[in-house]
Each structure stands twice: as C-alpha cells, then as structure tokens.
Amino acid sequence: MNWTSLREGWSRVGLTLTALLVLLAGAALPAQGQDLLRQFEDKVTTFTLDNGLDFVVVERHDAPVASFATYADVGSVDEPQGKTGIAHMFEHMAFKGTTTISTKNIEKEMQALERQEEIYLQLRRERAKGPQADSSRIAELEEQFEQATTEAESYIEKGEFENILERNGVSGLNATTSADATRYFYSLPANKAELFFALESDRFANPVLREFYTERDVVMEERRQRTESSPTGRLVEEFLTTAFKAHPYGNPTIGHMSDLKKLSRTDAKQFFETHYSPRNLTIGIAGDVDPEQMRAFAEKYFGDLPGGDEPLPVRTEEPEQISERRVIIREQTQPFVMIGFHRGSMQSEDAPVYDVLSDVLTGGRTSRLYESLVTEEKALQVQALPAFPGSKYDTMFGIFGVPNRGVSPDSVEHMIYDELEAIKEDGISQEELERAKTRARSDLIGQLDSNQGLALQFAQMEELKGDWRSVFRRLDAIQAITVEDVQRVAQNTFRRSNRTVAMIKTTDDEQQPTTAAN
C-alpha cells in the first residue's frame, strides 16, 4: 500500500493520518479505565496478614508461570541524614543470603561478622578525628579489619540465593532502588510458587548482611563510573541538588561518596529494621496460581514476621521556589540541557495533566518538541518526564534535550521555551489531547499484558493508594482531562521563577544566555 498517497488523500478531505489513527485506536481500545477494570475484578484477590503484610494476587492461566514482586515503600528519600545510599546498599544486601542460605557455618560466620563490625566502628571513629587521628592506630585497625573480613568471607557460599532460583527456572531476577521505593522481582514456573514464599520470607526475616563492606566498594565504584566519570551523571546530580534545597529528592539515590565511605553494616541493619516491617511491604503475584493456595503459603511463611510500626513519611517540605536557578558545567563533551519545573505529588488532582503534557511535548514523532527539535535536526534527542526524580512527594516536571552538532544548548533551551509558551498562550488542540489519551490507554494495556508488569503495578498502587484499582482510576482521570485543564496547569507550572536549568556546555562555548521567556 502506498501510505504517502493515502495520507495525501486524507489530508485533502481534512482528515490527517494522526486523527484517523486516534479514531481507530479509540474504537479498538476500551474507552475508560473502568472497562479495563471489569476485566480484572474477578481475577484479583487481595488479603492482609495479621502483621500488616498486603498481598495482591492476579489469576492468569495462559501459561504455567507466575511473576512475583515485592514492593518496599522505602527509597533514597527515606535515608537518614549522613547515610545517603543506604537504601540502595540494602537492596544489594537482600541478595546475599540469610542465616540458612549462603553460609557454611552460621555460628562461626556471625561471630566473625560481629568481630569485623566491632573493628570497623573503631576504625570509623578514629578516622572521624581528621587531622587529630592516630595514623598508627588507623593502620593497625585496617590490618585487623582486613583479617576479620577474610575470616568472615571464608564461611560464605557465594551466590547461593541466585543459584537456588536458577536451578528452579527463574527468569527476570532483579531489583531496583529509586527515590521512592525498592522493588524486588522475578518469575518462576507456577509449580515453584512455594519456593518464592520460602525464599522471600527468609531474606526479610533472617538477613545476615554479609559481604557488606565488599559490596560497599562495588557501589562506590558504581558511583565513580555512573556519576563522577559521567558528564551527564554529574549534571543530573547538580540539577537535583540545585532544584531541591530542602527536600531529600535532592540527594542522589546512589549516595554521596563521603557518606558511602562511612556506611556500616550496623547502619544497614538499623535501616532494615525501620523500613522493612511487613506494614511497609506489599507483594504482587500474577500468573497461573490459585489465590487460596497463595494465601495459605503467605500465612505459613510470612505469618510469623513481627508486624512492627509503619515508618513515618518524610517531614521536610520543599519551600516554594521564588527565582530561577541555573547550573552550567563546562567541559569538552556532548552538550546537554535539563529543565525542571516544580509540581505536586502523585496525589494531587493535577497529576494526570502532567502525563498529558509529557505526551504532547515528546510522545512520539508527531509531538511538539520532537517535530521542532529532532525532526528539524536541532537536537539528537528530547524527552519530557512527568515526574522526576519521584512522585510520592512534590516533585518536578522535567525536560531533557541533547543538542545536535553545531547547535548551542542555549538555542535548544529557548526552542523548548517557545513550545511551552505556545501551550500557555494558545493551549493544545483537541487532536493532541485525544492522541495523548489514546497513548495512555495503549501504554496501560501493554503493561497489563505482562505478568511482571501486573505484579509490580498492582503491588505499588495497593501500597501507595490502598487499592490496586487505582491503576485504572488514573486512566479515567486522564480521560476526564480537557484542553482547558492542560492550559491552566501549563500556565501555573511553566514559570521562570519555578524552573531550574542545568547545562553541559563545551569549554570553548562562551555564549551568554539570552533573555529567557517568563
């Protein structure tokens, strides 16, 4: 079929290809989130154990597999002052085994670990004295610490947690730590479901936190590679620190190097005890499973976990930004532009509008910034993020652009402002709005087609909003958005005094910024 001729024909009768695709997609997909919800109502079972641990079970009998996701409502935003990076460190620790997994002799190993920790805490205190520290004492403690570490690691059966799962057909084994949460997930054959309950309950009931200092070195090297040796990584860190002067969203998830160097196994244990109580966890299960059997396994393996208290949310609020903030990094590397505007959290009424704005600006080849920057060869890439770096608390609407060769980051910055000002002054078209709504429906359907996506999404919404159905209510909220809503939110958000700008400029680019749009 000659799509070019067909498109030209539609254009002559006043119907663009985009508009037709919108109409076709709207006809093919359910119109509202409630329509999708009805397809799941009879397939989803939720229950809560006496200790407060929530479960969401989704029956999907298409194939004999099941996906499991543990959503821990704790991220880098919850870290104590001076201990940035500890949430990510504990994620690593959760794969290191338990009192029964990954050990050759748990009694001797625990004695060695306690000795190692005692020496390290002495070493940390001595180092903290700075110029007054006793260098000979430090050298002595460092030697003792190395010996204690060697002994502790001699009792380890390395990688046993992963090996058990691999022998039983695991796939997609992974975990992630973000500003808002930590997620652990993998899939197994459905007849191995009980193995998940046995292993997952064990690692959160009996963590040993072995190899803490060895793994801390791994994380420090990860920081060197991804942040300190990466121009873009450094820029993102500077951007967040500048944008958030009070709220912990300004801290890097990987942690500050000075904090990482001082983290202890004791710190990780205290963090775990505070934030990994059953009341702060939700487990999602999706696949070829029987809900009543899952409930029985849950009671058997998780029922004895002590409930504990639900940790308090972050108390610090980011004050209203009253003036533009700018960061410029100059070096010989790929230029980069980051722009952020403060906005409300995922709980705010306008949260869905930012999803629409993101789609209108960079959602595909017909989006505004793609057409004006990428298609016109002004930028290699441009992307809007509706919530960055998190969404649980008041956050930012972010836009990132990579200038093309010969195009200054200042030019890209102001071309972005041109599109934002156009939305503020003239709004968006109904066609753009419908395209965004169609894409939201399509994206959700794509996520729901995966067992892992279901387990993660439903667990997250059950934990954060108390109901997995919020996955579909978000879609209904998007469907209710009007062009007037989009223009109003744009006018309230895209203000010069509300924005933070960070750029990488080449060292020979001394061009000064031109007057920015308000």
C-alpha positions as CSV (number, residue, x, y, z in Angstrom):
1,M,0.0,0.0,0.0
2,N,1.3,3.5,-0.9
3,W,1.0,5.2,2.5
4,T,2.2,8.6,1.2
5,S,-0.6,8.8,-1.4
6,L,-3.1,7.6,1.1
7,R,-2.0,10.2,3.6
8,E,-2.2,13.0,1.0
9,G,-5.7,11.8,0.1
10,W,-6.9,12.0,3.7
11,S,-5.3,15.4,4.0
12,R,-7.3,16.8,1.1
13,V,-10.5,15.8,2.7
14,G,-9.5,17.4,6.0
15,L,-8.6,14.2,8.0
16,T,-5.0,13.8,8.9
17,L,-3.3,10.4,9.4
18,T,-2.9,11.2,13.1
19,A,-6.5,11.9,13.5
20,L,-7.5,8.7,11.8
21,L,-5.2,6.7,14.0
22,V,-6.7,8.3,17.0
23,L,-10.2,7.4,15.9
24,L,-9.2,3.9,15.0
25,A,-7.3,3.4,18.3
26,G,-10.2,4.8,20.3
27,A,-12.6,2.4,18.6
28,A,-10.3,-0.6,19.2
29,L,-9.4,0.1,22.8
30,P,-11.7,0.3,25.8
31,A,-12.9,3.9,26.3
32,Q,-12.4,4.1,30.0
33,G,-10.3,2.6,32.8
34,Q,-13.5,1.1,34.3
35,D,-13.9,-1.0,31.2
36,L,-10.4,-2.5,31.7
37,L,-11.1,-2.8,35.4
38,R,-14.1,-5.0,34.8
39,Q,-11.8,-7.5,33.0
40,F,-9.7,-7.9,36.2
41,E,-12.3,-7.6,39.0
42,D,-12.9,-11.4,39.1
43,K,-9.3,-12.3,38.6
44,V,-7.8,-10.3,41.5
45,T,-7.7,-11.3,45.1
46,T,-6.3,-9.2,48.0
47,F,-5.6,-10.2,51.6
48,T,-3.7,-8.8,54.5
49,L,-1.9,-10.9,57.1
50,D,-2.3,-10.0,60.8
51,N,1.1,-8.5,60.8
52,G,0.0,-5.9,58.1
53,L,1.7,-7.5,55.1
54,D,-0.5,-7.0,52.0
55,F,-0.9,-9.3,49.0
56,V,-2.4,-8.8,45.6
57,V,-2.9,-12.0,43.5
58,V,-3.9,-11.9,39.8
59,E,-5.0,-15.1,38.2
60,R,-3.8,-15.5,34.6
61,H,-3.8,-19.1,33.4
62,D,-2.5,-18.5,29.9
63,A,0.9,-20.3,30.7
64,P,2.2,-22.3,33.7
65,V,4.4,-19.4,35.0
66,A,4.0,-16.8,37.8
67,S,5.7,-13.5,38.5
68,F,6.4,-12.2,41.9
69,A,7.1,-8.6,43.0
70,T,7.9,-7.3,46.5
71,Y,7.2,-3.5,46.7
72,A,9.0,-1.9,49.6
73,D,7.7,1.5,50.3
74,V,11.2,2.9,51.0
75,G,13.7,4.7,48.8
76,S,16.6,7.1,49.0
77,V,14.1,9.8,50.1
78,D,13.8,8.0,53.4
79,E,17.5,7.8,54.2
80,P,18.8,9.4,57.5
81,Q,21.0,12.5,57.1
82,G,24.6,11.5,56.6
83,K,23.6,8.0,55.3
84,T,22.7,8.6,51.7
85,G,23.0,5.4,49.6
86,I,21.9,3.1,52.4
87,A,18.6,2.2,50.7
88,H,20.5,1.1,47.6
89,M,23.0,-0.7,49.7
90,F,20.3,-2.7,51.4
91,E,18.9,-3.8,48.0
92,H,22.3,-5.3,47.3
93,M,22.3,-7.0,50.8
94,A,19.0,-8.6,50.1
95,F,20.6,-11.0,47.6
96,K,23.4,-12.0,50.0
97,G,21.5,-14.8,51.7
98,T,20.2,-15.5,55.2
99,T,21.1,-17.4,58.3
100,T,20.4,-20.7,56.4
101,I,21.3,-19.6,52.8
102,S,24.8,-18.8,51.6
103,T,26.6,-19.9,54.8
104,K,28.9,-22.9,55.6
105,N,28.7,-22.3,59.4
106,I,26.3,-19.6,60.6
107,E,27.6,-19.6,64.2
108,K,31.2,-19.0,63.3
109,E,30.2,-16.6,60.5
110,M,28.1,-14.5,62.8
111,Q,31.0,-14.3,65.3
112,A,33.4,-13.3,62.6
113,L,30.9,-10.6,61.3
114,E,30.5,-9.2,64.8
115,R,34.2,-9.0,65.2
116,Q,34.6,-7.3,61.8
117,E,31.9,-4.8,62.7
118,E,33.4,-4.0,66.1
119,I,36.8,-3.3,64.4
120,Y,35.2,-1.2,61.6
121,L,33.3,1.0,64.1
122,Q,36.5,1.7,66.0
123,L,38.2,2.5,62.7
124,R,35.4,4.8,61.6
125,R,35.6,6.7,64.9
126,E,39.4,7.1,64.6
127,R,39.2,8.3,61.0
128,A,36.5,10.8,62.0
129,K,39.1,12.7,64.1
130,G,40.6,14.0,61.0
131,P,44.0,15.7,61.5
132,Q,44.0,14.6,65.1
133,A,43.6,10.9,64.2
134,D,46.3,8.5,65.2
135,S,47.7,7.2,61.9
136,S,49.4,4.2,63.5
137,R,46.2,3.2,65.2
138,I,44.3,3.5,61.9
139,A,46.9,1.3,60.2
140,E,46.6,-1.3,63.0
141,L,42.8,-1.3,62.7
142,E,42.9,-1.5,59.0
143,E,45.0,-4.6,59.2
144,Q,42.7,-6.2,61.8
145,F,39.7,-5.3,59.7
146,E,41.2,-6.9,56.6
147,Q,41.9,-10.1,58.6
148,A,38.4,-10.1,60.1
149,T,36.8,-9.7,56.6
150,T,38.8,-12.5,55.2
151,E,37.7,-14.8,58.0
152,A,34.0,-13.8,57.7
153,E,34.0,-14.4,53.9
154,S,35.6,-17.8,54.4
155,Y,32.2,-19.0,55.6
156,I,30.2,-17.8,52.6
157,E,28.7,-20.0,49.9
158,K,28.7,-17.2,47.3
159,G,25.6,-16.7,45.1
160,E,23.5,-19.5,46.7
161,F,20.3,-17.4,46.7
162,E,20.5,-16.8,43.0
163,N,21.7,-20.4,42.4
164,I,18.7,-21.9,44.1
165,L,16.4,-19.8,41.9
166,E,18.4,-20.6,38.7
167,R,18.1,-24.3,39.4
168,N,14.4,-23.9,39.6
169,G,13.9,-22.0,36.3
170,V,13.9,-18.3,37.4
171,S,13.7,-15.5,34.9
172,G,13.9,-11.8,35.2
173,L,15.6,-11.8,38.6
174,N,16.4,-8.2,39.6
175,A,15.7,-5.4,41.9
176,T,15.7,-1.6,41.7
177,T,16.0,1.3,44.1
178,S,14.6,4.7,43.3
179,A,13.9,7.8,45.2
180,D,10.5,6.5,46.3
181,A,10.7,2.7,46.5
182,T,12.7,-0.5,46.3
183,R,11.3,-3.3,44.2
184,Y,12.4,-7.0,44.1
185,F,11.0,-9.2,41.3
186,Y,11.4,-12.4,39.3
187,S,9.3,-15.1,37.7
188,L,9.2,-18.9,38.2
189,P,7.3,-21.9,36.9
190,A,3.9,-21.9,38.6
191,N,4.6,-25.1,40.4
192,K,7.5,-23.4,42.1
193,A,5.4,-20.7,43.8
194,E,6.0,-22.1,47.3
195,L,9.8,-21.6,46.7
196,F,9.2,-17.9,46.3
197,F,7.4,-17.7,49.7
198,A,10.1,-19.7,51.4
199,L,13.0,-17.6,50.0
200,E,11.3,-14.2,50.2
201,S,10.2,-14.6,53.7
202,D,13.6,-15.9,54.7
203,R,15.5,-13.0,53.3
204,F,13.3,-10.4,55.1
205,A,13.1,-12.4,58.3
206,N,16.7,-13.5,58.7
207,P,19.0,-11.2,56.7
208,V,22.7,-11.6,57.6
209,L,24.0,-8.6,55.6
210,R,27.2,-10.5,54.8
211,E,29.8,-9.0,52.4
212,F,28.6,-5.5,53.4
213,Y,32.0,-3.8,53.0
214,T,32.9,-5.7,49.9
215,E,29.6,-4.8,48.3
216,R,30.0,-1.2,49.5
217,D,33.2,-1.0,47.5
218,V,31.2,-2.2,44.5
219,V,28.6,0.5,45.0
220,M,31.4,3.2,45.4
221,E,32.9,2.0,42.1
222,E,29.4,2.2,40.5
223,R,29.2,5.8,41.7
224,R,32.5,6.6,40.1
225,Q,31.5,5.2,36.8
226,R,27.9,6.4,36.6
227,T,28.3,9.8,38.2
228,E,31.8,11.0,38.8
229,S,33.2,9.8,35.5
230,S,30.0,10.6,33.5
231,P,29.3,14.2,32.5
232,T,25.6,13.5,32.3
233,G,25.6,11.8,35.7
234,R,27.4,14.8,37.2
235,L,24.9,17.1,35.6
236,V,21.9,15.2,36.9
237,E,23.3,15.3,40.4
238,E,23.9,19.0,40.2
239,F,20.5,19.6,38.8
240,L,18.7,17.8,41.6
241,T,20.8,19.4,44.3
242,T,20.0,22.8,42.9
243,A,16.3,22.1,42.3
244,F,15.7,20.7,45.8
245,K,17.4,22.8,48.6
246,A,15.4,21.2,51.4
247,H,13.6,18.0,50.4
248,P,15.7,14.8,50.2
249,Y,14.7,14.4,46.5
250,G,17.9,16.5,46.1
251,N,20.1,13.6,47.3
252,P,21.4,11.1,44.8
253,T,20.0,7.6,45.1
254,I,23.5,6.1,44.7
255,G,24.6,8.2,47.7
256,H,27.2,10.8,48.3
257,M,30.7,9.4,48.2
258,S,31.6,10.8,51.7
259,D,28.5,9.0,53.1
260,L,29.2,5.7,51.3
261,K,32.7,5.6,52.7
262,K,31.3,5.8,56.2
263,L,28.3,3.4,55.9
264,S,28.4,0.5,58.3
265,R,26.7,-2.9,58.5
266,T,25.1,-1.6,61.6
267,D,23.6,1.3,59.6
268,A,22.1,-1.2,57.2
269,K,20.7,-3.3,59.9
270,Q,19.0,-0.2,61.6
271,F,17.6,0.9,58.2
272,F,16.2,-2.6,57.6
273,E,14.6,-2.7,61.0
274,T,13.0,0.7,60.5
275,H,11.7,0.3,56.9
276,Y,11.2,-3.4,56.1
277,S,8.4,-4.1,58.5
278,P,5.5,-6.1,57.0
279,R,3.4,-2.9,57.1
280,N,5.7,-1.3,54.7
281,L,5.7,-4.1,52.1
282,T,3.2,-5.3,49.5
283,I,3.7,-8.4,47.5
284,G,2.2,-8.8,44.0
285,I,1.7,-12.1,42.3
286,A,0.4,-12.7,38.8
287,G,0.2,-15.8,36.7
288,D,-1.1,-19.4,36.8
289,V,-1.8,-19.5,40.6
290,D,-4.6,-20.3,42.9
291,P,-5.4,-17.4,45.3
292,E,-6.3,-19.6,48.2
293,Q,-3.1,-21.6,47.9
294,M,-1.2,-18.3,47.8
295,R,-3.0,-17.2,51.0
296,A,-2.0,-20.5,52.7
297,F,1.6,-20.1,51.6
298,A,1.6,-16.5,52.8
299,E,0.3,-17.5,56.3
300,K,2.8,-20.3,56.5
301,Y,5.9,-18.4,55.6
302,F,5.2,-14.7,56.3
303,G,2.6,-15.0,59.2
304,D,5.3,-15.1,61.9
305,L,7.1,-11.9,60.8
306,P,6.6,-9.3,63.6
307,G,4.4,-6.5,62.5
308,G,6.3,-3.5,63.7
309,D,5.4,0.1,63.2
310,E,4.8,1.7,59.8
311,P,7.6,4.3,59.4
312,L,6.7,8.0,59.4
313,P,6.7,9.7,56.0
314,V,9.3,12.4,55.1
315,R,8.5,15.5,57.1
316,T,10.6,18.1,55.2
317,E,8.7,20.0,52.6
318,E,10.4,21.8,49.7
319,P,9.6,25.5,50.0
320,E,8.2,27.4,47.1
321,Q,10.9,28.3,44.6
322,I,10.9,32.1,44.2
323,S,13.6,32.6,41.4
324,E,15.1,30.7,38.5
325,R,18.1,28.5,39.4
326,R,20.9,27.7,36.9
327,V,23.8,25.3,36.7
328,I,26.4,25.3,33.9
329,I,29.1,22.6,33.6
330,R,31.8,23.5,31.0
331,E,33.9,20.7,29.5
332,Q,34.7,19.1,26.2
333,T,31.9,16.6,25.9
334,Q,28.4,16.2,24.5
335,P,26.3,19.3,25.4
336,F,23.1,18.6,27.4
337,V,20.1,20.6,28.6
338,M,17.9,19.8,31.6
339,I,15.0,21.9,32.6
340,G,12.7,21.2,35.6
341,F,9.6,22.8,37.0
342,H,8.2,22.1,40.5
343,R,4.9,20.4,40.6
344,G,2.7,18.5,43.1
345,S,2.9,14.8,44.0
346,M,1.1,11.8,42.5
347,Q,-1.7,12.5,45.0
348,S,-2.5,16.0,43.5
349,E,-5.6,16.5,41.4
350,D,-3.5,17.8,38.5
351,A,-1.0,14.8,38.5
352,P,-2.7,13.2,35.4
353,V,-2.4,16.5,33.4
354,Y,1.4,16.3,33.6
355,D,1.2,12.9,31.8
356,V,-0.8,14.6,29.0
357,L,1.7,17.4,28.9
358,S,4.6,15.0,28.6
359,D,2.9,13.2,25.8
360,V,2.1,16.4,23.9
361,L,5.7,17.5,24.2
362,T,7.7,14.3,23.4
363,G,5.2,11.4,23.0
364,G,6.2,10.2,19.6
365,R,7.2,11.6,16.2
366,T,4.2,13.9,16.0
367,S,4.8,15.5,19.4
368,R,5.7,19.2,19.6
369,L,9.3,19.1,20.7
370,Y,10.1,16.1,18.6
371,E,8.9,17.9,15.5
372,S,10.6,21.2,16.3
373,L,13.9,19.9,17.6
374,V,14.6,16.3,16.4
375,T,12.9,16.5,13.0
376,E,14.4,19.9,12.3
377,E,17.8,18.4,13.4
378,K,18.3,20.9,16.2
379,A,18.5,18.1,18.8
380,L,19.5,14.4,18.8
381,Q,17.1,13.6,21.5
382,V,14.4,15.3,23.6
383,Q,12.3,13.8,26.4
384,A,9.8,15.1,28.9
385,L,9.4,13.3,32.2
386,P,6.1,14.0,34.0
387,A,7.6,13.2,37.5
388,F,11.3,13.4,38.3
389,P,13.0,12.1,40.4
390,G,10.0,10.6,42.1
391,S,6.2,11.1,42.5
392,K,5.4,10.2,46.1
393,Y,6.2,13.7,47.2
394,D,6.0,17.1,45.5
395,T,8.4,16.7,42.5
396,M,9.4,18.1,39.2
397,F,8.2,18.1,35.6
398,G,11.5,17.6,33.6
399,I,12.6,18.1,30.0
400,F,15.9,16.9,28.7
401,G,17.5,17.7,25.4
402,V,20.7,16.7,23.6
403,P,21.7,19.4,21.1
404,N,22.8,18.4,17.6
405,R,26.2,19.2,16.3
406,G,26.6,22.9,15.8
407,V,23.6,23.8,17.8
408,S,24.2,25.5,21.2
409,P,22.4,24.3,24.3
410,D,21.1,27.9,24.7
411,S,19.3,27.5,21.4
412,V,17.8,24.2,22.4
413,E,16.7,25.7,25.8
414,H,14.8,28.5,24.2
415,M,13.2,26.4,21.5
416,I,11.8,24.4,24.4
417,Y,10.5,27.5,26.0
418,D,8.9,28.5,22.7
419,E,6.7,25.4,22.8
420,L,5.9,25.8,26.4
421,E,4.9,29.4,25.9
422,A,2.7,28.4,22.9
423,I,0.8,25.9,25.2
424,K,0.5,28.6,27.8
425,E,-0.9,31.1,25.4
426,D,-2.9,29.0,22.9
427,G,-3.4,25.7,24.7
428,I,-3.3,22.4,22.9
429,S,-5.6,21.1,20.2
430,Q,-8.3,18.5,20.8
431,E,-6.5,16.2,18.5
432,E,-3.3,16.4,20.6
433,L,-5.3,15.7,23.7
434,E,-7.1,12.7,22.2
435,R,-3.7,11.3,20.9
436,A,-2.4,11.6,24.5
437,K,-5.4,9.8,25.9
438,T,-5.1,7.0,23.3
439,R,-1.4,6.5,24.1
440,A,-2.2,6.3,27.8
441,R,-4.7,3.6,27.1
442,S,-2.3,1.8,24.8
443,D,0.6,2.0,27.3
444,L,-1.6,0.7,30.1
445,I,-2.8,-2.3,28.1
446,G,0.9,-3.0,27.2
447,Q,1.8,-3.0,30.9
448,L,-1.1,-5.3,31.8
449,D,-0.1,-7.8,29.2
450,S,2.9,-8.8,31.3
451,N,2.7,-10.8,34.5
452,Q,5.6,-8.9,35.8
453,G,4.0,-5.6,34.9
454,L,0.8,-6.6,36.6
455,A,2.5,-7.7,39.8
456,L,4.6,-4.6,40.0
457,Q,1.8,-2.1,39.1
458,F,-0.8,-3.6,41.4
459,A,1.5,-4.0,44.3
460,Q,2.6,-0.4,44.0
461,M,-0.9,1.0,43.9
462,E,-2.1,-1.2,46.7
463,E,0.8,0.1,48.8
464,L,0.7,3.8,47.9
465,K,-3.1,4.3,47.4
466,G,-4.5,1.4,49.3
467,D,-6.2,-0.1,46.2
468,W,-4.8,-1.8,43.1
469,R,-7.8,-0.4,41.2
470,S,-6.0,3.0,41.3
471,V,-4.1,1.7,38.2
472,F,-7.3,2.1,36.3
473,R,-8.6,5.2,38.1
474,R,-5.5,7.0,36.8
475,L,-6.6,6.2,33.2
476,D,-10.1,7.5,34.0
477,A,-8.6,10.7,35.4
478,I,-6.7,11.2,32.1
479,Q,-9.8,10.6,30.1
480,A,-11.5,13.4,32.0
481,I,-8.8,16.0,31.2
482,T,-9.8,18.9,29.0
483,V,-7.7,21.2,26.8
484,E,-8.6,23.9,29.4
485,D,-7.0,21.8,32.1
486,V,-3.8,21.4,30.2
487,Q,-3.5,25.2,29.5
488,R,-4.3,26.1,33.1
489,V,-1.6,23.7,34.5
490,A,0.9,24.9,31.9
491,Q,0.3,28.5,32.9
492,N,0.7,27.6,36.6
493,T,3.8,25.5,36.2
494,F,5.9,26.8,33.3
495,R,7.0,30.0,35.1
496,R,10.6,31.3,35.0
497,S,10.6,31.7,38.8
498,N,9.6,28.0,39.1
499,R,12.3,26.5,36.9
500,T,15.7,25.0,37.4
501,V,18.1,24.8,34.4
502,A,21.2,22.7,34.1
503,M,23.5,22.5,31.1
504,I,26.7,21.0,29.8
505,K,28.5,23.4,27.5
506,T,31.7,22.8,25.7
507,T,34.6,24.7,27.2
508,D,35.0,26.9,24.2
509,D,31.3,27.9,24.2
510,E,31.2,31.2,25.9
511,Q,27.8,32.3,24.6
512,Q,25.8,34.0,27.3
513,P,22.2,33.0,27.8
514,T,19.7,35.3,26.0
515,T,16.7,36.7,27.9
516,A,14.6,33.7,28.9
517,A,10.8,33.5,28.5
518,N,8.8,34.0,31.6
